[in-house]
Amino acid sequence: MSTRSCPEWPALLEVSPDLQFKHYTIAEAHLPGEVLVNLADFPREAVALCADLEHHVYNSAHTDPLISAALEDTHWYELNEWAHSGPHT
């Protein structure tokens, strides 16, 4: 798996110190099936998702808008949602 640490990790740590954000391709992220169906024409090799895969949290500021929209109705949390109302609060 090829991962890349998010260049804004210091700021992200201030929002949620328990998360570690990296940039992933669609193929690396193993997104839910309903997301993949909605992204059928999206290149699987494109680095387009900034996320903590373990906690299912994504940073919409560094995630392609199509992927962010596809993740909205899943068990994934957007970073601000996680910080304010996620399961850890």
ABEGO torsion letter per residue (X at the ends): XBBBBBAAAAAAAAABAABBBBBBBAAAAGBBAAAAAAAAABBAABBABBBBAAAGBBBAAABBAAAAAAAAABABBBAAAAAAABAAX
